[in-house]
Amino acid sequence: MTILRNSKYIFLLIIFFKIQIGWTQEKVLKLEECQLEVQKNFPLMNGKELINQSSKLNIENLKVANLPRLFVNGQVSYQSDVTGISFPGMNTPSAPKDRYALNLDVEQLIYDGGKTKHRIDLEEKSSEVEVQNLEIQMYQLRERVNTAYFGILLVRKSKEVLADKQKTILKRIAQLKSSVENGIVLPANLKILESELLLIQQQFMELDAHEMSSFNVLSQLMGRQLNIDTKLKEYTIQEKLTPQIRIDSKNRPEYKWYASQQSLLDSQNELLKKDRSPVITGFGQAGYGNPSYNQLKDKFDTYYMLGAKISWNIFDWKINRRKQKAISIKKDLITSKELSFTQNQLIELGKESNEINKFEILLEQDKAIIELQEEISRSSASQLDNGVITSSDYLEDLNKEIQAKLNREYHSIQLQQSLAEYKRIQGI
């Protein structure tokens, strides 16, 4: 029993420690996750649903054209004279001068050449254009996310380099104190290093403020508050980049927007063609009044009438044809804009490709520069300890080393950002 009881406690302890590890494990945020959250949670996304709701209401109104229309009309009037017939020696009837009528009129569309159907299609295409326009605005947020994300990475890399510089100077100060006490090094050299520490603290404060600002931007875009300590994963891609845009790789929302505009113009053109079609309508009237349809009968009575009518604009002085020509011109203009957009994409991809190549070369050079500057700094440190040079001379060499390391981190982050921008421009 004791063994079983101890085994039970051990099992519970294992579960407890696993839960604790799960709680304390920090989540590393990826750029792709940030982009996805922005696309899901940004307030502008609600606009798509609002556009769809508005379009549905407009379509329901358009469908009413296929339903009968009912009108109730009432009229009371008195006229100074009426038409009548008189024969000598005969009492001929005449229409009353006061008139009373209450009518129910009904109209039913029988045929309109498909105008209602094309109006509904036009409304759907118009809604799609608005939705795609929102998609473009949402896609443009990706650039802002990239700027904030890589800004944070750059700040953190800079802080790491500054922290190493701070440790180095603190170590140097500790070593100089004994040299100052022994009269090997002047006390002013110690003050110069201590002043440099204060300058580093100021730089840390500036970097902290920039990091906080970038996190605020990222939090607003993602729709949730990010912890300032959230870890961000560096961006890497494996495939080889090429500044080519294939016909089957038009993933940017702008291309869908151009396509939706072309489709909208096609619908407008089809509706214009249907405008020349005849419209046939059935109608009916039922009423009660005095006089009824028999004008010579001075008596309240019921009456009704059924019929159909046709309306056909057989000649419009080529207005319709000119409207179709204007639509054709607009389609050509949209095609020109799409070609221009593609050309700009090629230019931007070429630019980012050059930036990628540039930063790759600079990173290779950074490694050699840092190695040389580290050797120079070590030599200067030894000379400072022996009183050969001053702290100012040492700091000059140390700052060159730190600047070389900062350049390496800057080039590394810029390379990552250029890779991300290359993908964004491609629409991937």
MARLUMVO-113856 format. One line per 4 residues: number of its first residue (from 1); their letters; for each residue x, y, z of N, C-alpha, C. Coordinates in steps of 0.02 Angstrom, whole numbers, m for minus. Each point is the difference from the previous one (the first is absolute). Layout:
<nodes>
NUM = a = X,Y,Z,X,Y,Z,X,Y,Z  ...
</nodes>
This chain:
<nodes>
1 = mtil = 42,m61,0,m42,61,0,43,63,0  56,m2,38,44,58,4,31,14,m68  20,m54,m36,30,9,m67,m51,30,m48  m62,m24,3,m52,27,m45,m14,73,15
5 = rnsk = m1,15,66,m13,69,20,56,47,m24  64,m23,8,56,41,m23,m1,8,m76  m19,m53,m35,m4,4,m73,m53,50,m22  m54,3,38,m53,48,m14,25,71,7
9 = yifl = 38,13,54,26,67,12,50,20,m55  42,m48,m19,49,14,m53,m35,17,m65  m53,m37,m16,m38,13,m61,m31,70,1  m27,20,57,m30,66,6,53,55,m7
13 = liif = 59,m12,29,54,49,m6,23,8,m72  2,m55,m38,20,4,m70,m50,42,m40  m65,m12,13,m52,39,m35,6,73,19  12,15,65,5,69,23,58,36,m35
17 = fkiq = 58,m33,m3,58,32,m32,m10,10,m74  m36,m45,m33,m14,9,m72,m45,60,m11  m50,7,45,m44,58,m6,39,65,12  44,m1,49,40,59,15,44,19,m59
21 = igwt = 30,m51,m32,42,13,m58,m41,31,m56  m62,m26,m9,m44,27,m52,m18,72,13  m10,16,65,m18,69,18,58,48,m9  60,m23,18,57,45,m1,33,5,m68
25 = qekv = m19,m45,m46,31,2,m67,m24,62,m37  47,38,m25,m17,62,m34,m17,m14,m73  m51,32,m24,m20,m7,m70,40,48,m42  28,m26,m54,39,41,m47,m47,20,m57
29 = lkle = m7,64,m10,m45,26,m51,35,5,m67  m32,m26,m52,28,1,m67,m32,57,m41  36,22,m50,m26,53,m44,m64,m21,m34  m3,m63,m23,m59,m25,m34,m61,1,46
33 = ecql = 10,m15,65,m55,1,48,m26,71,10  46,48,2,m20,70,7,m42,22,m60  24,m17,m59,m37,19,m61,m69,m31,m1  m5,m63,21,m64,m34,0,m49,31,50
37 = evqk = 24,16,59,m43,31,51,m25,68,m23  44,38,m32,m20,66,m25,m57,m7,m51  8,m48,m45,m51,m10,m52,m66,m23,29  2,m33,58,m62,m26,31,m33,51,47
41 = nfpl = 41,39,36,m26,39,55,m4,75,m12  30,25,m54,m1,72,m12,m72,23,m12  m21,57,29,m70,23,m6,m24,6,m72  45,12,m47,m20,8,m70,m32,m63,m27
45 = mngk = 15,m58,30,m30,m63,m23,m75,1,7  m27,37,49,m73,4,8,m33,31,m60  38,40,m38,m29,33,m59,m23,m49,m52  32,m58,m6,m21,m50,m49,m70,m26,15
49 = elin = m13,m14,64,m66,m24,19,m53,54,m10  17,62,15,m47,55,m10,m16,10,m74  50,m6,m42,m11,6,m73,m46,m56,m24  11,m61,24,m42,m56,m20,m72,9,23
53 = qssk = m8,24,61,m68,12,26,m36,53,m42  35,54,m15,m30,53,m41,m18,m25,m69  43,m41,m29,m13,m27,m67,m61,m46,0  m6,m41,52,m58,m44,5,m66,39,3
57 = lnie = 1,54,38,m61,42,5,m16,31,m69  51,24,m35,m13,29,m66,m26,m51,m49  26,m62,4,m23,m53,m45,m73,m18,15  m18,m2,64,m69,m14,18,m47,53,m29
61 = nlkv = 22,62,2,m40,55,m29,m7,m8,m76  53,m22,m34,m3,m9,m72,m46,m58,m19  m2,m52,41,m43,m58,m14,m74,18,3  m16,54,35,m70,22,7,m30,17,m68
65 = anlp = 42,16,m49,m25,18,m67,m39,m57,m31  12,m63,20,m36,m58,m27,m67,m12,36  m13,36,53,m62,m8,38,m52,51,m23  m64,m15,9,m52,49,m20,3,63,42
69 = rlfv = m18,55,m30,m2,65,35,m73,20,9  m17,19,61,m69,17,17,m3,74,19  m51,34,m27,m11,71,15,m74,11,17  m12,37,51,m69,20,17,m6,74,m15
73 = ngqv = m49,18,m41,m11,69,m21,m71,22,17  m7,57,27,m67,28,14,m5,70,m29  m59,19,m22,m8,66,m30,m72,24,8  m5,63,18,m65,35,3,8,65,m38
77 = syqs = m46,13,m47,7,61,m41,m68,27,m22  0,62,m19,m59,31,m30,23,42,m59  m33,m7,m57,19,36,m60,m57,42,m25  18,54,m33,m51,49,m21,m45,m25,m56
81 = dvtg = 24,m46,m39,m42,m24,m56,20,m71,m16  m46,m35,m32,12,m69,m19,m26,m10,m71  23,m52,m32,m23,m17,m67,m70,m29,4  m44,23,m43,m69,m26,m1,m30,2,m70
85 = isfp = m55,m35,m10,m35,m3,m64,m72,21,11  m23,46,m41,m70,23,7,m37,m7,m67  m61,m27,4,m44,m5,m59,m66,35,16  m26,35,m49,m63,37,13,m56,m48,22
89 = gmnt = m33,18,51,m56,m39,25,19,m63,37  63,m9,13,22,m61,35,40,19,63  m10,m42,50,38,9,63,62,m44,m4  55,30,m20,62,m39,m9,43,2,64
93 = psap = 32,m57,17,42,m2,60,64,40,m10  29,23,54,64,36,m2,43,m21,59  65,6,m8,47,m20,53,m4,49,58  6,m24,61,m2,45,58,62,46,2
97 = kdry = m9,59,27,56,47,6,44,m16,61  m27,m31,50,40,m20,58,20,m74,m10  63,m15,16,27,m66,m13,32,m28,64  m9,m65,10,28,m34,58,30,m66,m24
101 = alnl = 61,m14,21,33,m62,m23,49,m25,53  m2,m65,11,49,m34,43,24,m62,m39  66,0,m19,25,m51,m45,58,m40,32  4,m62,m19,58,m43,15,33,m17,m66
105 = dveq = 61,26,m11,36,m12,m62,56,m51,12  6,m47,m46,51,m52,5,42,0,m63  67,m3,9,46,m6,m56,46,m60,11  10,m39,m52,42,m59,4,47,m1,m60
109 = liyd = 66,m1,16,49,m4,m54,m3,m70,m31  m8,m1,m65,m3,m64,m37,67,m15,m34  29,51,m31,63,m10,m35,38,66,m3  65,m3,19,41,60,m4,67,m13,m34
113 = ggkt = 4,m56,m36,62,m16,m36,58,m20,45  m13,m17,63,54,m21,46,33,58,36  m33,59,0,30,58,33,8,m11,75  m51,m27,32,2,m10,72,56,m49,19
117 = khri = 7,m53,m40,53,m49,13,68,33,m5  10,42,m50,65,32,m10,12,55,52  m53,32,25,9,49,53,23,m35,64  m26,m59,14,22,m38,58,73,m20,m8
121 = dlee = 18,m24,m60,69,m18,m14,46,60,7  m24,58,m22,40,62,5,12,18,73  m51,m8,42,8,15,71,50,m47,32  m1,m64,m17,47,m48,28,72,17,m22
125 = ksse = 8,19,m63,67,17,m25,25,65,33  m45,47,11,19,62,32,22,m13,72  m35,m45,34,18,m18,69,69,m34,2  14,m41,m50,64,m35,m3,57,50,m9
129 = vevq = m10,52,m40,51,51,m9,16,34,67  m52,15,39,11,33,65,37,m47,48  m18,m64,m2,34,m48,44,73,m6,m18  15,m4,m65,69,m5,m21,40,63,17
133 = nlei = m33,56,m1,34,63,19,19,m3,74  m44,m29,42,18,m9,70,58,m49,8  1,m52,m41,54,m49,3,67,34,m15  0,47,m46,62,37,m16,23,40,61
137 = qmyq = m48,34,32,17,39,59,27,m45,56  m30,m59,7,24,m47,51,70,m25,m17  12,m13,m64,65,m26,m20,56,52,11  m18,63,m8,49,53,11,25,3,72
141 = lrer = m39,m29,46,20,m2,70,61,m45,11  11,m47,m47,57,m46,8,66,38,2  5,53,m38,62,39,1,11,33,68  m55,25,30,6,30,66,19,m51,53
145 = vnta = m27,m61,m8,18,m54,47,74,m16,m7  24,m5,m62,71,m15,m11,44,53,32  m18,64,m10,40,54,28,4,m4,76  m57,m11,33,m1,m5,73,37,m62,25
149 = yfgi = m12,m56,m33,30,m64,21,76,3,m4  26,21,m57,73,1,m8,31,58,38  m39,52,14,24,54,43,15,m26,70  m44,m43,25,10,m30,66,62,m45,0
153 = llvr = 6,m41,m52,59,m44,m4,65,40,m2  0,55,m38,60,41,m5,17,32,67  m51,24,36,11,30,66,31,m51,47  m27,m60,0,24,m51,47,72,m21,m16
157 = kske = 16,m5,m65,69,m16,m18,47,56,21  m22,62,m8,41,57,20,11,1,75  m52,m18,38,6,m2,73,49,m55,22  1,m55,m37,47,m54,17,72,24,m10
161 = vlad = 12,36,m55,67,25,m14,20,52,53  m47,45,17,15,50,51,12,m32,68  m36,m54,15,11,m34,64,70,m30,3  24,m27,m56,69,m25,m2,50,57,10
165 = kqkt = m14,57,m32,44,58,9,1,22,73  m59,0,31,m5,20,70,41,m46,45  m4,m66,m12,38,m48,39,75,11,m10  18,13,m62,71,11,m15,27,61,37
169 = ilkr = m39,54,0,23,61,33,2,m9,76  m50,m34,27,0,m14,72,61,m41,20  16,m48,m42,60,m41,13,63,42,m4  1,46,m49,59,43,m8,7,48,58
173 = iaql = m57,25,25,1,46,58,28,m36,61  m21,m61,10,24,m39,58,76,m10,m4  24,m11,m62,72,m10,m7,39,66,7  m32,56,m22,35,64,4,6,27,71
177 = kssv = m47,m19,42,1,27,69,67,m16,35  24,m60,m9,64,m18,32,57,39,m33  m5,11,m67,53,38,m34,0,72,23  m59,28,12,m5,69,24,29,5,70
181 = engi = m16,m50,43,25,0,68,76,m6,2  27,m35,m50,73,m10,m2,35,56,m39  m39,49,m25,30,57,m34,20,m14,m72  m19,m58,m27,18,m17,m69,m44,39,m49
185 = vlpa = m64,7,17,m49,33,m44,m30,60,37  m10,54,m37,m29,60,30,m74,m11,18  m26,30,55,m70,m8,20,m49,23,m54  21,47,m43,m45,26,m52,m22,m55,m48
189 = nlki = 44,m49,m11,m17,m56,m44,m58,m40,27  m3,m6,66,m55,m36,32,m65,38,m8  4,67,6,m60,41,m8,m27,m4,m71  43,m5,m49,m22,m4,m69,m40,m64,m12
193 = lese = 24,m55,29,m37,m64,m7,m67,2,36  0,31,59,m63,6,38,m50,43,m38  24,51,m34,m43,43,m41,m29,m40,m58  40,m45,m27,m23,m41,m56,m57,m47,23
197 = llli = 5,m22,62,m54,m42,27,m67,38,3  4,63,20,m61,41,1,m29,9,m70  44,8,m48,m22,7,m70,m35,m65,m23  27,m56,21,m31,m65,m19,m70,m5,31
201 = qqqf = m7,23,62,m66,m1,32,m51,42,m39  23,57,m25,m45,41,m41,m20,m37,m64  48,m33,m30,m15,m38,m61,m49,m56,14  7,m32,58,m48,m52,19,m71,30,7
205 = meld = m5,59,30,m65,32,8,m32,16,m67  40,24,m47,m26,15,m67,m23,m63,m35  38,m53,6,m19,m64,m31,m62,m29,32  m6,6,66,m60,m24,35,m63,38,m24
209 = ahem = 7,65,m9,m57,40,m24,m20,m21,m71  50,m11,m42,m14,m21,m69,m32,m69,m1  24,m45,43,m29,m67,4,m72,3,23  m14,40,51,m68,8,25,m46,28,m54
213 = ssfn = 24,49,m37,m40,30,m54,m16,m51,m53  49,m40,m20,m12,m52,m51,m49,m53,26  5,m18,64,m46,m49,28,m71,28,2  m6,64,15,m67,31,0,m31,m3,m70
217 = vlsq = 40,15,m51,m25,m3,m69,m23,m71,m16  43,m49,17,m16,m70,m14,m62,m22,38  m7,22,62,m59,m19,41,m64,29,m30  3,63,m22,m59,32,m29,m21,m36,m65
221 = lmgr = 50,m18,m40,m16,m34,m63,m29,m70,12  26,m35,51,m22,m69,14,m63,m2,41  m19,55,31,m61,1,39,6,m30,69  60,m7,25,10,m25,68,66,29,27
225 = qlni = 3,5,66,59,31,32,55,m51,6  57,15,m30,58,m44,3,44,19,59  27,m50,33,47,12,55,66,24,m29  30,48,32,64,28,m25,55,m53,0
229 = dtkl = m9,m53,39,50,m53,4,m14,m57,m51  m51,8,m41,m16,m52,m49,60,m12,m46  17,m63,m10,56,m17,m43,m24,m2,m73  42,26,m44,m15,0,m72,52,m44,m36
233 = keyt = m25,m41,m44,44,m45,m38,28,37,m60  65,m11,m11,31,31,m59,m27,m33,m64  m1,39,m53,m33,m21,m62,51,m32,m47  m16,m59,m25,43,m34,m48,m44,m35,m52
237 = iqek = 25,m5,m62,m33,m39,m52,53,m42,m35  m22,m56,m27,47,m49,m28,6,6,m76  m57,14,m34,2,m2,m73,39,59,m29  26,m10,m60,38,52,m34,m48,51,m29
241 = ltpq = 16,64,9,m44,53,m24,19,20,m70  m51,19,m39,11,23,m68,m50,55,m16  23,56,m26,m47,55,m14,m41,m12,m63  m38,m54,m1,m43,m16,m57,m72,m5,24
245 = irid = m45,25,m40,m71,m6,15,m32,m43,m54  m19,m59,18,m33,m44,m48,m74,18,m5  m29,m19,m57,m71,15,m10,m43,m35,52  22,m59,23,m40,m38,48,17,18,72
249 = sknr = 39,53,11,19,18,68,m27,68,20  m55,21,m31,m30,65,17,m43,m7,62  35,m4,57,m35,m11,63,m18,64,36  25,56,m22,m16,63,34,m74,16,m8
253 = peyk = m32,28,52,m72,17,m5,m14,52,m54  51,39,m19,m11,49,m53,m23,m33,m65  28,m59,m15,m20,m34,m61,m73,m22,2  m22,m23,58,m71,m18,8,m44,62,m6
257 = wyas = 26,57,24,m37,62,m5,m8,21,m73  54,m4,m38,m4,16,m71,m49,m47,m35  3,m64,16,m45,m49,m31,m73,14,17  m12,19,63,m69,15,21,m26,63,m34
261 = qqsl = 43,48,m12,m20,60,m36,m18,m16,m73  40,m42,m31,m15,m21,m68,m67,m36,m3  m11,m44,48,m63,m37,3,m60,48,11  10,50,41,m53,50,13,m17,37,m65
265 = ldsq = 51,20,m37,m12,36,m63,m35,m45,m51  17,m64,1,m34,m47,m45,m75,m4,17  m15,m1,65,m70,m2,21,m36,65,m20  34,57,8,m30,63,m21,m14,0,m75
269 = nell = 45,m28,m38,m8,m3,m73,m60,m44,m19  m7,m57,34,m56,m45,m13,m66,34,17  m1,37,55,m61,35,20,m19,53,m52  51,34,m27,m14,49,m53,m32,m32,m61
273 = kkdr = 23,m60,m17,m30,m35,m57,m73,m16,13  m15,m18,63,m69,m18,17,m45,61,4  30,59,7,m42,61,3,m40,11,m64  22,m28,m56,m35,8,m63,m55,m51,m9
277 = spvi = m5,m47,47,m51,m52,m6,m69,27,19  m54,m26,m30,m67,22,19,m19,m24,70  m44,37,31,m25,m17,66,m76,m11,m5  m22,m59,21,m72,m17,m2,m25,m4,71
281 = tgfg = m54,35,13,m29,3,67,m74,m15,m3  m23,m41,45,m72,m11,8,m27,46,53  m62,21,m9,m30,45,50,m73,m16,10  m26,22,54,m71,m10,16,m24,55,46
285 = qagy = m65,13,m4,m29,51,44,m68,m23,23  m13,6,63,m66,m15,29,m19,60,43  m63,22,m6,m18,59,37,m74,6,15  m16,52,37,m70,14,18,m7,76,0
289 = gnps = m52,23,m37,m7,72,m3,m60,21,m41  m5,65,m9,m55,29,m39,29,59,m40  m2,m3,m65,m26,m56,m40,52,m54,m6  m22,m59,m23,47,m54,m14,25,10,m72
293 = ynql = 18,m55,m32,23,8,m69,m56,24,m47  m60,m12,21,m57,27,m38,m12,72,23  25,48,m39,m1,70,20,m69,30,3  m48,m32,m34,m67,28,m2,m45,m28,54
297 = kdkf = 28,m42,43,m39,m30,53,17,35,66  m46,39,25,11,38,61,m19,m42,61  46,m48,15,m14,m46,54,65,m32,23  7,m10,66,59,m34,26,m1,m73,m22
301 = dtyy = 58,m24,m23,2,m68,m26,72,m25,3  10,m66,m5,67,m30,m4,21,m6,m73  64,m4,m11,26,m7,m68,71,m30,4  22,m27,m56,68,m27,m4,24,1,m72
305 = mlga = 66,m8,m7,30,m1,m66,65,m39,3  15,m42,m50,61,m39,m6,32,16,m67  68,m2,m1,32,14,m63,76,m11,4  33,16,m53,73,m5,m4,26,56,m44
309 = kisw = 61,21,12,29,53,m39,73,m15,m15  25,28,m53,70,m10,m21,33,68,m7  63,3,22,40,62,m7,66,m19,m32  17,35,m54,60,m19,m37,30,63,m31
313 = nifd = 60,17,24,36,57,m27,39,m24,m61  m28,11,m60,29,m28,m61,56,44,m28  6,61,24,53,44,m26,21,48,55  64,0,16,24,42,55,57,47,m22
317 = wkin = 5,11,m65,50,46,m27,71,m22,19  11,m66,1,65,m31,12,28,14,70  m43,19,47,23,11,69,28,m64,29  m36,m55,m9,21,m64,28,67,m23,m29
321 = rrkq = 8,9,m64,63,m20,m32,59,40,27  m10,64,11,54,41,27,17,m20,72  m51,m19,39,13,m23,68,41,m65,m1  m16,m45,m46,39,m62,m5,72,14,m21
325 = kais = 10,49,m44,67,19,m20,39,29,59  m33,40,43,32,27,59,22,m55,48  m42,m52,6,18,m57,43,60,m36,m28  4,m8,m65,57,m32,m32,65,38,14
329 = ikkd = m5,67,m1,58,42,16,22,m10,72  m49,m4,46,16,m11,70,35,m67,11  m21,m51,m37,31,m66,6,73,3,m24  12,37,m53,69,9,m24,42,37,52
333 = lits = m31,49,33,36,37,51,19,m45,59  m45,m44,21,14,m46,55,56,m48,m20  m1,m23,m62,53,m44,m24,68,36,2  0,63,m18,62,40,3,25,7,71
337 = kels = m47,11,47,19,6,70,29,m65,26  m30,m56,m21,25,m65,22,71,m13,m26  11,16,m64,67,m8,m28,51,45,36  m22,61,17,44,46,36,16,m27,69
341 = ftqn = m50,m29,33,11,m29,67,50,m58,m4  m8,m42,m52,47,m56,m9,71,26,m12  5,53,m39,66,29,m13,32,27,64  m41,32,41,25,26,64,21,m57,46
345 = qlie = m36,m56,m3,19,m58,40,69,m25,m21  11,m4,m65,65,m22,m25,56,46,24  m15,66,m1,50,49,23,15,m10,74  m53,m8,40,9,m8,73,36,m66,15
349 = lgke = m17,m53,m36,33,m64,11,74,5,m18  15,34,m55,70,9,m19,38,39,52  m33,51,28,32,41,52,14,m42,63  m50,m38,22,10,m42,60,51,m55,m13
353 = snei = 2,m26,m61,50,m51,m17,70,29,6  9,61,m23,65,33,6,18,13,73  m52,19,40,12,11,71,22,m65,34  m32,m55,m18,17,m65,29,72,m18,m16
357 = nkfe = 19,8,m63,69,m15,m20,49,46,37  m19,64,6,45,48,34,12,m20,72  m54,m15,37,8,m16,71,36,m67,10  m8,m47,m46,37,m63,5,75,12,m6
361 = ille = 19,44,m47,71,17,m8,27,38,60  m41,48,25,22,40,58,9,m43,62  m43,m50,8,6,m45,58,65,m39,m3  20,m21,m59,64,m36,m7,58,46,19
365 = qdka = m4,64,m20,53,47,16,m1,19,74  m61,2,29,m5,18,71,40,m48,44  m1,m63,m17,36,m50,40,74,16,4  30,16,m59,72,15,m2,14,65,37
369 = iiel = m44,50,m8,11,65,33,m2,m8,75  m48,m38,25,m7,m10,73,61,m35,29  26,m50,m35,59,m35,25,59,47,6  9,44,m50,55,48,3,m10,51,56
373 = qeei = m61,25,7,m14,50,52,8,m30,70  m18,m64,8,9,m32,65,74,m5,18  42,m16,m50,72,m2,13,27,69,19  m23,51,m34,21,68,15,m22,20,70
377 = srss = m62,m17,19,m25,17,67,39,m36,54  17,m62,m11,39,m37,49,69,32,9  30,21,m56,65,33,4,m5,66,37  m54,39,m14,m10,64,34,m12,m10,74
381 = asql = m36,m53,18,m13,m14,71,65,m13,37  44,m38,m31,65,m15,31,41,64,8  m1,43,m52,37,62,4,m28,47,53  m68,m1,7,m31,41,52,20,m23,69
385 = dngv = 2,m65,10,19,m27,66,72,19,18  41,8,m50,70,17,12,14,74,m4  m53,40,m8,8,72,m1,29,28,m63  1,m40,m54,29,24,m64,m48,48,m35
389 = itss = m65,m16,2,m51,42,m32,m52,21,52  m41,47,m19,m52,24,45,m65,m39,m11  m47,11,45,m66,m32,m6,m36,23,m63  11,62,m19,m32,26,m61,24,m39,m61
393 = dyle = 65,m13,m2,27,m40,m56,m29,m70,0  m5,m29,59,m28,m67,6,m73,m2,m22  m39,50,24,m71,2,m18,m10,10,m75  44,37,m30,m6,10,m73,5,m67,m36
397 = dlnk = 49,m41,21,7,m66,m31,m57,m46,18  m21,3,65,m55,m43,22,m65,18,m37  m13,65,m8,m61,21,m35,0,m22,m73  59,m2,m31,4,m26,m68,m19,m74,m2
401 = eiqa = 22,m36,51,m19,m71,4,m75,m8,10  m27,41,46,m72,m4,13,m40,20,m61  24,52,m35,m35,22,m60,1,m54,m54  56,m35,m5,4,m56,m48,m50,m55,18
405 = klnr = m7,m14,64,m49,m51,21,m71,24,m11  m13,65,14,m66,27,m14,m16,m3,m75  50,14,m41,m10,m4,m72,m19,m71,m21  34,m48,31,m16,m70,m16,m73,m16,17
409 = eyhs = m21,20,59,m70,m14,20,m49,39,m44  18,61,m17,m43,41,m44,m7,m34,m68  57,m21,m28,m2,m32,m66,m39,m66,3  7,m36,56,m36,m64,8,m76,11,1
413 = iqlq = m22,49,40,m72,14,5,m26,29,m66  39,43,m31,m20,28,m65,m6,m54,m53  43,m49,3,m5,m56,m47,m65,m38,11  m16,m13,64,m62,m35,15,m61,41,m23
417 = qsla = 3,66,12,m56,42,m21,m7,2,m76  56,2,m35,m3,0,m73,m28,m66,m26  17,m55,32,m29,m65,m19,m76,0,10  m21,27,58,m72,4,14,m36,46,m49
421 = eykr = 32,57,m15,m30,47,m48,m4,m30,m70  50,m39,m18,m1,m34,m65,m62,m45,m5  m12,m38,53,m59,m43,2,m64,40,m1  m1,55,36,m61,43,2,m15,28,m69
425 = iqgi = 51,23,m35,m10,28,m66,m27,m53,m48  24,m61,8,m24,m55,m42,m71,m21,17  m22,17,60,m67,m21,21,m1,m68,32  57,m20,27,5,m67,31,2,8,76
</nodes>
